[in-house]
Amino acid sequence: MNKKILLLTLTITLGGNHIAMAQEDATEEATATAVTEDDGGTTGTNDDNNDDEVVAFPEAMNYELDSLMNLYLSKNYLEEDEDCRMKDINPTFDKEIYIDRLSRIPSIIEMPHNDVVQKFIDRYSGRLRHSVSYMLGACNFYMPIFEEALEAYNLPLELKYLPIIESALNPTAVSRVGATGLWQFMLATGKQYGLNVNSLVDERRDPLKASYAAAHFLSDLYKIFGDWNLVIAAYNCGPEQINKAIRRSNGERDYWHIYPYLPRETRGYVPAFIAANYIMTYYCDHNICPMTTRLPAKTDTVMVSRNVHLEQIAAVCNIDIEQLRALNPSYRRDIVPGATEKSAIRLAQTDIGKFIDNEEEIYNHKTDKLLGKRPVVEVNDIPQTAASKNSRTSRSRRTSRSSASAKTITIRSGQTLSEIAKRHGTTVAKLKKLNNIKGTNIRAGKKLRVR
């Protein structure tokens, strides 16, 4: 394909979708997340008016550690290292030391040093040092997934630190503009890259699926720009914003040259990425101890072709509902829509057998309460009069008496309609009519009305 045609095609399809597509409309809101010099913030000069302008820190750099530690995996598998003997003091170094350390990171992505990058390094090593400790521990959960996805698309592995600045490794993170998950996909971009999103499912929250979608997206961005710093910036604000900055800078294609023409948050995005790589490599030099990690039990999946609620599984199999939610984050209302399409449920490997052995009981547990939706309803198209009201009340009373006399049993293994009819003083024909059964086959575990 002609390279210019490829550029145009990808720009059109990708040009309005990712996290900061609302950037220009949210300029005033972005100011709220910006930080002043006293706060460790960064300032840049706008070449159009020569005014100093505050550059916003990425939203995830404002997350509180307490909220991260309330996540299921954090509460159950992360804890502070009690043997850590490092003082909670952040040492400072000469500029040449930072330059040398950045140059020694094994990376094909350029990671230069400047005053803006330094401000972000200071932020991670200073105010956010305890969050860095959390993220170093949480890396054990997520980095193998990120690396596998990046390898599948032959991308630089240092991109695995993008979720550090996107979500602070919070799989349930939702930004102020609706970007969701570890990789912070907007709705349109997520769907474009194969992530299913509807009222019951949001695969942007699935670490595995979202990681492969992000790698695919990054690969497409590289086909447009051929420069990793521009790719990283475009991941934040979208390729059209980068193309605008290139045009306004008379065709410059160096991130640091188009810097003044970028949206405010994007000016801090590449520096934040460089700083994230720095701090995840040289944390020891800043007296930061990773949280200790106990890896969760191995997991596996079962496929279901019927709707099931996570509470049904939790109750019947005696599994912590919070564990189920953590293992299945894409089911946003705890409902697995297996009836729509065959769906996977991730469980601890030790719980797979419990699910299989109790599958029918799981489906039947409080089904009306947890999954009850009427498949058919009658429409009342007759205006209510006094006579019809009395008639309806009379019918309602008869129905109530009928319901009160109704009796339902649970079919046991090996039972037949004939045996059940004889036991309950009725006939096979009546049982079939009451339960709308056409043949004679019945299944153990199902409910059967006998009168």
C-alpha positions as CSV (number, residue, x, y, z in Angstrom):
1,M,0.0,0.0,0.0
2,N,1.2,3.5,-0.8
3,K,2.7,5.0,2.4
4,K,0.7,8.2,2.1
5,I,-2.5,6.3,1.6
6,L,-1.7,4.2,4.7
7,L,-1.1,7.3,6.7
8,L,-4.4,8.9,5.7
9,T,-6.3,5.7,6.3
10,L,-4.9,5.1,9.8
11,T,-5.3,8.7,10.7
12,I,-9.0,8.7,9.8
13,T,-9.7,5.5,11.6
14,L,-7.7,6.3,14.7
15,G,-8.0,10.0,14.8
16,G,-10.6,10.7,17.4
17,N,-10.8,7.9,19.9
18,H,-8.2,7.4,22.6
19,I,-7.9,8.8,26.1
20,A,-7.4,12.5,25.5
21,M,-9.8,12.9,22.5
22,A,-11.7,15.2,24.8
23,Q,-8.5,17.0,25.5
24,E,-9.3,20.3,23.8
25,D,-12.8,20.4,25.2
26,A,-11.4,19.6,28.7
27,T,-8.6,22.2,28.8
28,E,-10.1,24.0,31.8
29,E,-10.7,20.7,33.6
30,A,-7.1,19.6,32.9
31,T,-5.9,22.6,34.8
32,A,-7.4,21.1,37.9
33,T,-5.0,18.2,37.7
34,A,-2.0,20.5,36.9
35,V,0.4,21.2,39.7
36,T,2.2,24.4,40.4
37,E,6.0,24.7,40.8
38,D,5.6,24.6,44.6
39,D,3.8,21.3,44.1
40,G,6.6,19.7,42.0
41,G,4.8,20.6,38.8
42,T,6.3,21.5,35.4
43,T,6.1,24.6,33.3
44,G,6.6,24.9,29.6
45,T,6.6,27.9,27.3
46,N,4.0,28.4,24.6
47,D,5.7,29.7,21.6
48,D,2.5,31.4,20.3
49,N,2.3,33.9,23.2
50,N,5.5,33.3,25.1
51,D,3.6,32.8,28.3
52,D,4.6,30.2,30.9
53,E,2.0,27.4,31.0
54,V,1.5,24.7,33.6
55,V,1.9,21.2,32.2
56,A,-0.6,18.7,33.8
57,F,0.6,15.5,35.4
58,P,-1.2,12.4,34.0
59,E,-4.3,11.7,36.0
60,A,-2.9,8.4,37.4
61,M,-0.1,10.4,39.1
62,N,-2.7,11.9,41.4
63,Y,-4.2,8.5,42.6
64,E,-4.0,8.0,46.4
65,L,-2.2,4.9,47.7
66,D,-5.1,4.0,49.9
67,S,-7.4,3.6,46.9
68,L,-4.9,1.3,45.2
69,M,-4.5,-0.8,48.4
70,N,-8.3,-1.4,48.6
71,L,-8.2,-3.5,45.4
72,Y,-8.7,-7.2,45.9
73,L,-5.3,-8.3,44.7
74,S,-3.6,-5.6,46.8
75,K,-5.4,-6.5,50.0
76,N,-4.8,-10.2,49.7
77,Y,-1.4,-10.5,48.0
78,L,0.6,-7.3,48.7
79,E,2.1,-6.0,51.9
80,E,4.9,-3.7,53.0
81,D,8.3,-5.3,53.2
82,E,8.9,-5.5,57.0
83,D,12.6,-6.3,56.3
84,C,13.1,-3.2,54.3
85,R,16.0,-1.3,55.9
86,M,16.1,1.6,53.6
87,K,15.4,5.0,55.1
88,D,12.3,6.8,53.8
89,I,14.5,9.6,52.5
90,N,14.8,10.4,48.8
91,P,18.4,11.3,48.0
92,T,19.2,13.7,45.2
93,F,22.0,13.3,42.6
94,D,23.8,15.5,40.1
95,K,22.2,15.9,36.7
96,E,25.0,13.8,35.1
97,I,24.0,10.8,37.3
98,Y,20.4,10.9,35.9
99,I,21.7,11.3,32.4
100,D,24.0,8.3,32.8
101,R,21.3,6.1,34.3
102,L,18.8,6.9,31.6
103,S,21.4,6.1,28.9
104,R,22.0,2.7,30.5
105,I,18.4,1.6,30.4
106,P,18.2,-1.2,27.8
107,S,15.7,0.5,25.4
108,I,15.3,1.2,21.7
109,I,13.1,4.2,22.7
110,E,15.0,7.4,23.1
111,M,15.0,8.5,26.8
112,P,16.8,11.8,27.1
113,H,17.1,13.9,30.2
114,N,15.9,17.5,30.6
115,D,14.3,19.7,33.2
116,V,10.8,18.4,32.4
117,V,11.8,14.8,32.7
118,Q,13.6,15.6,36.0
119,K,10.4,17.1,37.4
120,F,8.6,13.8,36.8
121,I,11.5,11.7,38.2
122,D,11.3,13.9,41.3
123,R,7.6,13.3,41.5
124,Y,7.9,9.5,41.4
125,S,10.8,9.4,43.8
126,G,9.4,11.9,46.2
127,R,5.6,12.3,46.7
128,L,4.7,9.1,44.9
129,R,7.4,6.9,46.4
130,H,4.9,4.8,48.3
131,S,2.7,4.4,45.2
132,V,5.9,3.3,43.4
133,S,6.4,0.7,46.1
134,Y,2.8,-0.6,45.4
135,M,3.4,-0.6,41.6
136,L,6.7,-2.6,42.0
137,G,4.8,-5.2,43.9
138,A,1.8,-5.2,41.5
139,C,4.2,-5.7,38.5
140,N,4.3,-9.3,39.5
141,F,0.6,-9.6,38.6
142,Y,0.6,-7.7,35.3
143,M,4.0,-7.4,33.7
144,P,4.1,-11.0,32.3
145,I,0.7,-10.2,30.5
146,F,2.0,-6.9,29.1
147,E,5.3,-8.4,27.9
148,E,3.5,-11.3,26.2
149,A,1.2,-8.9,24.3
150,L,4.0,-6.6,23.3
151,E,6.1,-9.5,22.1
152,A,3.2,-10.8,20.0
153,Y,3.3,-7.5,18.0
154,N,7.1,-7.3,18.1
155,L,7.0,-4.0,20.1
156,P,9.7,-2.6,22.5
157,L,9.2,-4.2,25.9
158,E,9.8,-0.8,27.7
159,L,6.2,0.1,26.6
160,K,5.1,-2.2,29.4
161,Y,5.4,0.8,31.7
162,L,2.7,2.8,29.9
163,P,0.0,1.5,32.3
164,I,2.1,2.9,35.1
165,I,1.2,6.4,33.9
166,E,-2.2,5.4,32.5
167,S,-3.7,3.8,35.5
168,A,-1.1,3.3,38.2
169,L,-1.7,-0.4,37.6
170,N,-5.4,-0.1,38.8
171,P,-7.4,-2.5,36.6
172,T,-10.7,-0.8,37.5
173,A,-9.4,2.8,36.9
174,V,-11.9,5.2,35.1
175,S,-10.6,8.6,34.1
176,R,-12.6,11.8,34.2
177,V,-13.4,11.4,30.4
178,G,-14.4,7.7,30.7
179,A,-11.2,6.0,29.7
180,T,-11.2,2.6,31.5
181,G,-8.9,-0.2,32.6
182,L,-5.1,-0.7,32.9
183,W,-4.5,0.7,29.4
184,Q,-7.3,3.4,29.7
185,F,-9.2,2.7,26.5
186,M,-12.0,5.1,25.5
187,L,-15.2,3.3,24.4
188,A,-14.8,3.8,20.6
189,T,-11.1,2.8,20.5
190,G,-11.8,-0.3,22.6
191,K,-14.5,-1.4,20.3
192,Q,-12.4,-0.7,17.3
193,Y,-9.7,-3.0,18.6
194,G,-12.1,-5.8,19.4
195,L,-13.0,-5.1,23.0
196,N,-16.6,-6.0,23.7
197,V,-18.4,-3.3,25.7
198,N,-22.2,-3.4,26.6
199,S,-24.3,-3.0,29.7
200,L,-23.1,-6.3,31.1
201,V,-19.5,-6.6,29.8
202,D,-16.6,-4.2,29.5
203,E,-13.5,-6.0,28.2
204,R,-11.4,-2.8,28.6
205,R,-11.2,-4.0,32.2
206,D,-9.8,-7.4,31.2
207,P,-6.0,-7.3,31.7
208,L,-5.3,-9.9,29.0
209,K,-7.7,-8.7,26.2
210,A,-6.9,-5.0,26.8
211,S,-3.2,-5.7,26.7
212,Y,-3.4,-7.3,23.3
213,A,-5.7,-4.5,22.1
214,A,-3.2,-1.9,23.3
215,A,-0.3,-3.6,21.6
216,H,-2.3,-3.7,18.3
217,F,-3.1,0.0,18.7
218,L,0.5,0.9,19.4
219,S,1.6,-1.1,16.4
220,D,-0.8,0.8,14.2
221,L,0.4,4.1,15.6
222,Y,4.0,3.2,14.7
223,K,2.9,2.6,11.1
224,I,1.8,6.2,11.1
225,F,4.6,8.0,12.8
226,G,7.7,5.7,12.8
227,D,8.9,7.4,15.9
228,W,8.3,5.9,19.4
229,N,8.0,9.2,21.2
230,L,5.4,10.4,18.8
231,V,3.6,7.0,19.2
232,I,3.6,7.4,23.0
233,A,2.2,10.9,22.7
234,A,-0.4,9.8,20.2
235,Y,-1.5,7.0,22.5
236,N,-2.4,9.8,24.9
237,C,-4.1,12.4,22.7
238,G,-4.7,10.6,19.4
239,P,-2.8,10.8,16.1
240,E,-4.8,13.8,14.8
241,Q,-3.6,16.0,17.6
242,I,0.0,15.0,16.8
243,N,-0.5,15.7,13.1
244,K,-1.8,19.2,14.1
245,A,1.3,19.8,16.2
246,I,3.5,18.7,13.3
247,R,1.7,21.1,10.9
248,R,1.9,24.0,13.4
249,S,5.7,23.4,13.8
250,N,6.3,23.6,10.0
251,G,6.6,19.8,9.6
252,E,8.9,19.0,12.6
253,R,8.6,15.4,13.6
254,D,10.7,15.5,16.8
255,Y,8.5,15.3,19.9
256,W,10.6,17.8,21.7
257,H,10.3,20.3,18.8
258,I,6.5,20.0,18.6
259,Y,6.2,20.1,22.4
260,P,4.7,23.6,22.6
261,Y,1.9,22.8,20.2
262,L,0.7,19.7,22.0
263,P,-2.3,19.4,24.3
264,R,-1.3,20.2,27.9
265,E,-1.5,16.7,29.4
266,T,0.4,15.3,26.4
267,R,3.3,17.6,27.1
268,G,3.8,15.7,30.3
269,Y,3.1,12.3,28.9
270,V,6.4,11.4,27.3
271,P,8.4,12.8,30.2
272,A,6.2,10.8,32.6
273,F,6.9,7.6,30.5
274,I,10.7,8.3,30.7
275,A,10.4,8.9,34.4
276,A,8.4,5.7,34.9
277,N,11.1,3.7,33.2
278,Y,13.7,5.4,35.3
279,I,12.0,4.8,38.7
280,M,11.1,1.2,37.9
281,T,14.7,0.6,37.1
282,Y,16.5,2.6,39.8
283,Y,14.1,2.5,42.7
284,C,16.8,1.1,45.0
285,D,18.9,4.2,44.5
286,H,16.0,6.3,45.9
287,N,15.5,4.1,49.0
288,I,12.2,2.6,47.7
289,C,11.4,-1.0,48.7
290,P,8.9,-3.0,46.5
291,M,5.9,-4.4,48.4
292,T,6.3,-8.1,48.9
293,T,4.0,-10.2,46.7
294,R,2.4,-13.5,47.3
295,L,1.2,-14.7,43.9
296,P,-2.4,-15.8,43.7
297,A,-3.3,-19.4,43.1
298,K,-3.2,-20.6,39.5
299,T,-6.4,-20.0,37.6
300,D,-8.3,-21.6,34.7
301,T,-11.5,-20.9,32.9
302,V,-14.8,-22.7,32.3
303,M,-17.1,-21.8,29.4
304,V,-20.8,-21.3,29.9
305,S,-23.6,-21.1,27.4
306,R,-26.2,-20.0,30.0
307,N,-26.5,-16.8,32.0
308,V,-25.0,-17.0,35.4
309,H,-24.5,-14.6,38.3
310,L,-21.3,-14.5,40.2
311,E,-23.3,-14.6,43.4
312,Q,-24.7,-18.0,42.3
313,I,-21.2,-19.3,42.0
314,A,-20.0,-17.7,45.2
315,A,-22.9,-19.2,47.2
316,V,-22.9,-22.7,45.9
317,C,-19.1,-23.2,45.6
318,N,-18.3,-21.2,48.8
319,I,-16.0,-18.8,47.0
320,D,-15.3,-15.2,48.0
321,I,-17.4,-13.0,45.7
322,E,-14.6,-10.3,45.7
323,Q,-12.2,-12.9,44.4
324,L,-14.6,-13.8,41.6
325,R,-15.0,-10.1,40.7
326,A,-11.2,-9.6,40.7
327,L,-10.7,-12.6,38.4
328,N,-13.6,-11.6,36.1
329,P,-13.3,-7.8,36.0
330,S,-15.0,-7.4,32.6
331,Y,-18.4,-8.5,34.0
332,R,-19.5,-5.1,35.2
333,R,-22.8,-6.1,36.9
334,D,-21.7,-9.6,38.1
335,I,-23.7,-11.2,35.3
336,V,-22.0,-13.6,32.8
337,P,-24.2,-13.4,29.6
338,G,-23.5,-16.9,28.4
339,A,-26.9,-17.1,26.7
340,T,-25.8,-14.2,24.4
341,E,-22.6,-15.9,23.5
342,K,-20.4,-18.6,25.0
343,S,-18.6,-16.8,27.9
344,A,-15.5,-17.6,30.0
345,I,-15.5,-17.5,33.8
346,R,-12.0,-17.4,35.4
347,L,-11.7,-19.3,38.7
348,A,-8.9,-20.5,40.9
349,Q,-7.7,-23.8,39.6
350,T,-8.8,-25.5,42.8
351,D,-12.4,-24.2,42.3
352,I,-12.8,-25.5,38.7
353,G,-13.9,-29.0,40.0
354,K,-16.5,-27.4,42.4
355,F,-18.1,-25.5,39.5
356,I,-18.3,-28.6,37.3
357,D,-19.7,-30.8,40.0
358,N,-22.3,-28.3,41.0
359,E,-23.1,-26.6,37.7
360,E,-26.9,-27.4,37.7
361,E,-27.3,-26.3,41.3
362,I,-25.4,-23.0,40.5
363,Y,-27.8,-22.2,37.6
364,N,-30.8,-22.9,39.8
365,H,-29.7,-21.0,42.9
366,K,-31.9,-17.9,43.4
367,T,-32.3,-17.6,39.6
368,D,-35.5,-15.5,39.8
369,K,-34.0,-13.1,42.2
370,L,-30.6,-12.7,40.6
371,L,-31.4,-13.2,36.9
372,G,-35.2,-12.8,36.8
373,K,-36.4,-11.0,33.7
374,R,-39.9,-11.7,32.2
375,P,-39.6,-13.2,28.7
376,V,-43.3,-12.4,28.0
377,V,-45.7,-9.9,29.4
378,E,-49.3,-9.2,28.7
379,V,-50.4,-5.6,27.7
380,N,-53.3,-4.1,29.6
381,D,-55.1,-2.3,26.8
382,I,-58.5,-2.0,28.5
383,P,-59.3,1.2,30.4
384,Q,-60.1,0.4,34.0
385,T,-63.7,0.9,35.2
386,A,-65.3,0.1,38.5
387,A,-66.7,-3.1,37.1
388,S,-63.5,-4.2,35.5
389,K,-61.6,-3.3,38.7
390,N,-63.9,-5.6,40.7
391,S,-63.6,-8.3,38.1
392,R,-59.8,-8.0,38.1
393,T,-59.7,-8.1,41.9
394,S,-61.8,-11.3,41.8
395,R,-59.5,-12.9,39.2
396,S,-56.5,-11.8,41.3
397,R,-57.9,-13.6,44.4
398,R,-58.6,-16.8,42.4
399,T,-55.0,-16.6,41.0
400,S,-53.6,-16.1,44.5
401,R,-55.6,-19.1,45.8
402,S,-54.3,-21.1,42.8
403,S,-50.7,-20.0,43.4
404,A,-51.0,-20.9,47.1
405,S,-52.1,-24.4,46.2
406,A,-49.3,-24.8,43.7
407,K,-46.5,-27.2,44.5
408,T,-43.1,-27.6,42.9
409,I,-40.4,-30.2,43.4
410,T,-36.8,-30.6,42.3
411,I,-36.2,-33.6,40.0
412,R,-33.8,-36.2,41.5
413,S,-31.4,-38.2,39.4
414,G,-33.1,-41.3,37.9
415,Q,-36.7,-40.1,38.4
416,T,-39.3,-40.4,35.6
417,L,-42.5,-38.5,34.9
418,S,-44.5,-41.7,35.5
419,E,-42.9,-42.2,39.0
420,I,-43.4,-38.5,40.0
421,A,-47.1,-38.6,38.8
422,K,-47.8,-41.7,40.9
423,R,-46.0,-40.2,44.0
424,H,-48.1,-37.0,43.8
425,G,-51.4,-38.4,42.8
426,T,-51.6,-37.0,39.4
427,T,-51.1,-38.1,35.8
428,V,-48.2,-37.8,33.3
429,A,-50.5,-35.8,31.0
430,K,-51.3,-33.2,33.7
431,L,-47.6,-32.9,34.6
432,K,-46.7,-32.3,31.0
433,K,-49.5,-29.6,30.6
434,L,-48.5,-27.9,33.9
435,N,-44.8,-27.7,32.9
436,N,-45.2,-27.2,29.2
437,I,-43.3,-30.4,28.5
438,K,-43.6,-31.9,25.0
439,G,-41.7,-35.1,25.3
440,T,-41.0,-37.3,28.3
441,N,-37.3,-36.3,29.0
442,I,-36.7,-34.5,32.3
443,R,-33.4,-33.4,33.8
444,A,-32.1,-33.9,37.4
445,G,-31.9,-30.6,39.3
446,K,-34.7,-28.9,37.3
447,K,-37.9,-27.6,39.1
448,L,-41.1,-29.4,38.2
449,R,-44.6,-28.2,39.2
450,V,-46.8,-31.1,40.4
451,R,-50.1,-29.2,41.0
